[in-house]
Amino acid sequence: MKHIKLNNGTKMPMLGLGTYKIGGTDVDVYNSIRSAIDVGYRHIDTATLYKNEAAIGQAIRDCGIPRDELFVTTKAWGTDILTGNIHKAFSLSLKMLDIDYIDLYLVHWPIKGKEGNTWLEMEKIYATGDAKSIGVSNHLQHHLEKVLEVATIKPAANQIESHPYLVLDDLISFCKHHNIVCEAWSPLGSSKVPLLEERILNEIGNKYQKSPAQVVLRWNIERGVVAIPKSANKERQASNIDIFDFELTSEEVKLINSLNKDSRTGIHPDEIGF
């Protein structure tokens, strides 16, 4: 597993497990987390919205891996921010997870006109020490600029939808300039679009004896982007994490970049409503 250093010195594993709708029941969630940890995952990503923090926390407490070897992210939902309950939301997430501290706490979506004030509240949470790092999610450059206008602590990370159909090089470059690590949610696209059927990905995969999904995840690593694929299947989890024994050439990265369509599987950050 490769790690990337956040701007406060914390190390984040470059591959994590996404957990949005990962299981229909708490038992499903628990088993998915346990299987992921068993095959080598040390980075688990959740959120208040996912309503699975308690099951994830239980799996983490039961797994036998020392807490300091695991990296856990959760996120504040927009309604909690709008109602002034972000601190209560954080405390509830910490209670539900029951894992002593949260490694990375994120603003799940930007709220127009409140980007700066929200960030100042996040800095207060960081000051408690219960969140080892703080950051944002789904923030475009104009959202980040409003955060940076008031920030005394820069966001450590920006979790965004990104895959070969949505490359977002300009946003990623902006984040790198400000020493903000980008994380990719939905890094393999979605079932709505046949990304993994692309000829380029299959040809590159054949060269390295890797699947198209492994090629795409490795592409993120080459870009310095943390990837958070979702899977509840142990075999697929193992396959997704098996990407650290090969490297793509710069030409192959450019070929994959050429697939860009500026096509999203999720909502545009400027269109989110609460």
N, C-alpha and C positions, 0 to 999 in steps of 0.2 A: 504493500500500500504506500503510495506517495502521499505526502502532506504538503500543504501550502501554508506559509506564515501570514497571519493576519496583521493588521497595522499596529496592534498592541502586543505583538510577540506570540500570541496564541497560535498553536498549530492545528489546522483543520485537515482531516483526511479528504483526499480529492475525489473519492467516490463515496456517496452516501445512499441510504435507502429512503425513497419517498414513501409516505404512508397514507396519502389521501385516498379514501375508499379502498383500503388495502384488504379489508375483510368485512363480512356482514355482521359478525359478532365480536365481542371482546376476546373470545377464545381464538377466533381466526386471527385477530390482530396479534395476540400474544404469541401464537405459534409462528406467525410470519416473522416477528422480531427475533424469536429464539432461533429459527432456522437461519436467518440472515447473519446473526452473530456467530452461529456455529460455522458458517462458511467463510467468515473473515471480516464481515462489516463491523466497523467501529464508529460509524457516523449514521445517526438516525434523525430524520427530519419529520416533525409533526407541526401541529398548529391547534389553537383553540377551536377553529372551525371544524377540524376533523373529528372531534369528540372521541378521541382514542388515547388521550394522554395517560389515563389510569392504567390501561392494559399495557401500554408501552413501558411505563414505569415499572410495572410488576415484572415484565419480561427482563428488563435491565437489572433489576434487583436480584432476580433468580438465576441469571446467566453465569455467574461465577467469574466474570471479567471485572478487574478492579475499576472502580468508577473513573479514575483519572485516565484510563485507557479508552474511554468512550466519549464521543462528542455528540451532544444532543441539542437540537434546535427546536424551538417552538416560536409561535407568532401571535401577535395581538390582532384581534379582529376589529374591523372598522367601527362597528356599533359601540364597542367598549371605548374606543377613542372619542367618538362623537358625544358620548354621554359622560365623558370625564372619568371613566372607570379603568383606565389603562393600568394603574397601579394595582387595583383589585384583581384585574384580569391576570396580571403577572403572578400575583400571590396565589391565585387559584391554580394556574398552570403548574407552579412550583409544588403546590400541595397535591395536585392530581398525579404528577409524575413521581413525587416523593423520592428524589434522587440527590438531595442536598443542594444542588445548584443547577443552573441551566447554562450550557456552554455558549449558546448564541440565541439572543432574543431579537426578533425582527418585527418591524411594522409590516403587516401582511400586504396592505395595499395603500397607496397614497390617497389622502383625502384633500381635495382641492381647497386651497386656502389655509390648510392646517398643517402643511408639511413641516414648517419650522417649529411651531409650538409643540407638535407631537414629538419632534426630535428632542426638544429640551426636556420633556417628560421622560423620554428614554434615557437621557443622560442621568437623570435622578435615579432611575432603576439601576443603571450601571454602577452608580456610586455606592449602592448598598452592598455590592460584592456578590450578590446572588445570581447575577448574570455576568458571566466572565467576559462576554463580548456582546455588542449590540450592533444592529444593522437594519437594513430595509429590504423590502421585497417588492417586485413589480414597479420599481421606480425608474422612470425614463430620465433623460438628462435634465429636462426642465424641472422635474421634481427634485432631483438631487441638488441642483443649483440652489433651490430654496432651502434645502436642509443645510447645505454648506455655508449659506449666508449667516446662519446663527450658531452653527456647531462649534463647540469647544472641544468636542471629541468627534472625530470623523467616523462615519459608519464603517464598520469592519467588513461588511459584505452587502451585496445587492443580489438577491435571488430573483431571477428573471426567467421567463419562458425563452428557451433558445435551443435550436436544433438546425440541421442543415437547410431546412426551408425557412428558417428565421435566424440568420447568422448574427445580426446586430453588432457588427464590427465596430461601428462608431461609438455605440454606447459602452461596449466593453473597453475600448481604448480610452474613453473618458474616465471610466472607473479606474483603470490601471494608472492613469495620470494622477489620480487622487489617492492612489494606494488603497482602493476598495476592491476586494476580491469578488468576482462574479461567480454565481452558482446557477446552473441550468436546471430548471424544472421542466418536466416533459421533454427530456433530452433526446428521446427516440421518436418524437412526434406523437401521433395517436392513431388509433384504428381507423379514424376518418380519412386519413391520407396514407397512400402506399409508400411512405418514405423508404422503408427497408427493402423495397423491390427495386430501387434505383440501380441501374447497371454499374455506375461508378463505384458504389459501395460494395456491390458483389464482386467486382473485379479486384478491388483492393483487398477484400476479405479473402479471396482465393489465393492471392499472393502470400498472405501471412497465415493462411489456414485459420482464419477467424470469421465469425459471422458478421453480417452487415451491422448488427446492433453493437457488437464489440468494436467495430471500426468507428462507428459514430461516437461511442463513449470515449474511445482513445483520442479522437479528434478534439473533443473537449479538453482532455488533459494537455494535448499539444498547444492549445490556445491559452492554457493557464486558467481554465474555467473548471470549477468543481461540478461534477455531474451527479444528479440525484434521480436515478431511474427507480420506478416503482415496480415491484413484483412480489407476489405472495408465494410464488413457486420456488422451492428450494433449488431445483436444477437451474432455473433461469437466473436466480440470484447468484448462484455460483458462476454461471457463464458471464454475467454482467461484471462481476468483480475480477474476472480473469483477463485483465487488459494491461497488465504491468510487465509483460514479458516481450513486448514489441513496441516499435515506434514508427510513426508515419513520417514520410519525407515532407519537406516544405511544399513540394509540388503536389503531393497527395492532399495536403491540407487545402491548398488552393483549389484543387479539383472539387473537393467536398464543398468548399465555400461557394463554388459556382452553381450549386444547386439552389441557392437562395431564391426565395419567391416572396419574401416579406409576408409569409403566410402564418397566421396564428391558429393554434388549436383552442386557446382560451380567449378570454375577453381582453380587449385593449385596455391598458391601465388608465387611459383618460375617459373610459366609458363605464368604469365600475361604479355601482351605486349601493348605498346601504339604507 
